[in-house]
Amino acid sequence: MTKTTSFSLAALGKPLYWILLILMVFPFKMIWGTEVISAPTALFLGLVFALVFGTPYPKFNKKLSKYLLQASVVGLGFGMNLEQSLKSGADGMLFTIISVIVVMVAGVWIGKALKINDKASYLISSGTAICGGSAIAAVGGVLKANEKNMAVSLGVIFILNAIALFIFPPLGHLFDMSQQQFGTWAAIAIHDTSSVVGAGAAFDQAYFPGSNTACDLATLIKCTRALWIIPLAFFTMWYFRKDIKGGEGKAKVSIPWFILLFVVAMVVNTYTPDSAGWIKTGLYPALVAIAKQALVAVLFAIGASLSLKVIKEVGAKPLLQAILLWIIIGVSSLFVCLYTID
């Protein structure tokens, strides 16, 4: 009976996955002017789907969330002014530098105290300090981390990302945060770029309808933060030089090229003259709208990745390390944002 039920759920899950994914990318707002599925709703539907049906297409789902996110971030750049964004993002620059260093040091120390595998602990710290799954993937490649360490680290980040999307916007409203304060806080305290952008969009939609300030600022600061992958990768090569030297081949550093394209998109939008007509008033806004809709699908894919299997594989100690790091960076950055940003 159990096998029959399991088979039925698996068989039903495959077509249902495609139906839901089509609904995620369907441009309801562009056609009818009403947003049927918001970013938090998409994540919730993905979580429910994964817990009930599992993940029928794990490899495709992983690639979808990765590459569609990158395309979405680039698309959002066509709606941002470079000069204004840099001026607004200056407040988050110092936070980024300090928080990356503090989280990495604290993470390694907590990992040793909890007796967690050195590489798994380092990967979790990297994901928390910089940009979640992207940092883990880049640093993991340098470390030559095995599949178990990668799975545990990514699993922890996925769990906390899902929680962040639900709790950060209400918390921002509870503390009466401005869009500038929330955008900065989200970029520093939330792991993955997708969840940062999603939380910023949810905060704007819920409490500042018609404005994208929190989302735009969060995206800018997070993308700036993600560039720290490069120096961290080289530091990792030095820190784990004995382990890497003993492995096969040479360590590789993954450069987040989509972030450079995001900057290019901002530059193009900023310096395209108003006389360009439909390009400035039609094409660029359309690209931004498509990017936001694609982001909804990304959040569904992230939720659909968080199956019971992933949760069980994480384990208590790595999850505890990640939660402690999250509390450290989340609480400290909250107070800094509240008292230093208007």
MODA-V156099 format. One record per residue. N is the residue number from 0. PSI is psi as a letter, one per 30 degrees, with the letter a starting at -180 (NA if undefined). NEAR is the number of other C-alpha atoms within 8 Angstrom. Layout:
BEGIN
n;psi;near
N;PSI;NEAR
N;PSI;NEAR
END
This chain:
BEGIN
n;psi;near
0;e;4
1;e;5
2;e;6
3;e;7
4;e;8
5;e;8
6;e;8
7;e;8
8;e;10
9;e;11
10;e;8
11;e;9
12;e;12
13;e;10
14;e;8
15;e;8
16;e;9
17;e;8
18;e;8
19;e;8
20;e;10
21;e;8
22;e;7
23;e;13
24;f;10
25;k;7
26;i;7
27;e;10
28;e;9
29;f;7
30;e;6
31;f;6
32;g;7
33;k;7
34;j;7
35;e;6
36;j;8
37;l;9
38;e;12
39;e;12
40;e;8
41;e;15
42;e;16
43;e;10
44;e;11
45;e;15
46;e;14
47;e;10
48;e;12
49;e;15
50;e;10
51;e;7
52;f;11
53;a;12
54;j;9
55;f;9
56;i;7
57;e;8
58;e;6
59;e;7
60;e;12
61;e;11
62;e;8
63;e;11
64;e;13
65;e;9
66;e;8
67;e;11
68;e;13
69;e;10
70;e;10
71;e;13
72;e;13
73;e;15
74;e;14
75;f;14
76;f;14
77;f;14
78;g;11
79;k;11
80;k;10
81;e;10
82;e;7
83;e;7
84;e;12
85;e;8
86;e;7
87;e;9
88;f;12
89;e;8
90;f;9
91;f;9
92;e;9
93;e;8
94;e;10
95;e;10
96;e;8
97;e;8
98;e;11
99;e;10
100;e;9
101;e;8
102;e;14
103;e;12
104;e;8
105;e;9
106;e;14
107;e;12
108;e;8
109;e;9
110;e;15
111;e;9
112;e;7
113;f;8
114;h;6
115;k;11
116;k;7
117;e;9
118;e;9
119;e;13
120;e;15
121;e;12
122;e;15
123;e;16
124;e;14
125;e;14
126;e;17
127;e;15
128;e;13
129;d;13
130;h;15
131;b;15
132;e;11
133;e;9
134;e;14
135;e;15
136;e;9
137;e;13
138;e;15
139;e;11
140;e;12
141;e;14
142;f;13
143;h;9
144;k;10
145;l;6
146;e;6
147;e;6
148;e;11
149;e;14
150;e;11
151;e;14
152;e;16
153;e;12
154;e;13
155;e;14
156;e;16
157;e;10
158;e;10
159;e;10
160;e;12
161;e;11
162;e;8
163;e;11
164;e;13
165;e;10
166;f;8
167;e;10
168;e;12
169;e;9
170;e;8
171;e;11
172;e;9
173;e;7
174;g;6
175;h;6
176;k;11
177;l;7
178;e;9
179;e;13
180;e;13
181;e;14
182;e;15
183;e;16
184;e;13
185;e;13
186;e;14
187;e;15
188;f;10
189;k;13
190;d;18
191;k;13
192;e;13
193;e;10
194;e;14
195;e;17
196;e;12
197;e;14
198;e;16
199;e;16
200;e;12
201;e;12
202;e;14
203;e;16
204;e;10
205;e;7
206;f;7
207;i;8
208;k;7
209;f;6
210;k;7
211;g;8
212;e;10
213;e;16
214;e;16
215;e;14
216;e;14
217;e;17
218;e;13
219;e;10
220;e;14
221;e;13
222;e;10
223;e;8
224;e;10
225;f;12
226;f;9
227;f;9
228;e;13
229;e;10
230;e;7
231;e;9
232;e;12
233;e;9
234;e;8
235;e;12
236;e;12
237;e;7
238;e;6
239;h;9
240;e;9
241;e;6
242;e;8
243;e;14
244;e;7
245;f;6
246;a;7
247;k;6
248;a;4
249;k;5
250;k;10
251;k;6
252;j;11
253;k;7
254;k;7
255;i;9
256;f;6
257;f;10
258;e;13
259;e;8
260;e;9
261;e;13
262;e;11
263;e;9
264;e;12
265;e;14
266;e;10
267;e;9
268;e;14
269;e;10
270;g;6
271;k;8
272;l;6
273;f;6
274;f;4
275;f;8
276;c;8
277;f;7
278;e;8
279;e;13
280;f;8
281;e;9
282;e;9
283;e;12
284;e;11
285;e;8
286;e;11
287;e;13
288;e;8
289;e;10
290;e;14
291;e;10
292;e;12
293;e;13
294;e;14
295;e;15
296;e;13
297;e;14
298;e;17
299;e;16
300;e;14
301;e;14
302;e;17
303;f;17
304;f;13
305;i;14
306;l;12
307;e;9
308;e;6
309;e;11
310;e;12
311;e;7
312;f;9
313;e;13
314;l;9
315;e;6
316;e;8
317;e;16
318;e;10
319;e;8
320;e;13
321;e;13
322;e;9
323;e;8
324;e;13
325;e;10
326;e;8
327;e;9
328;e;12
329;e;12
330;e;8
331;e;8
332;f;12
333;e;9
334;e;8
335;e;9
336;e;12
337;e;10
338;f;7
339;f;6
340;k;9
341;NA;7
END
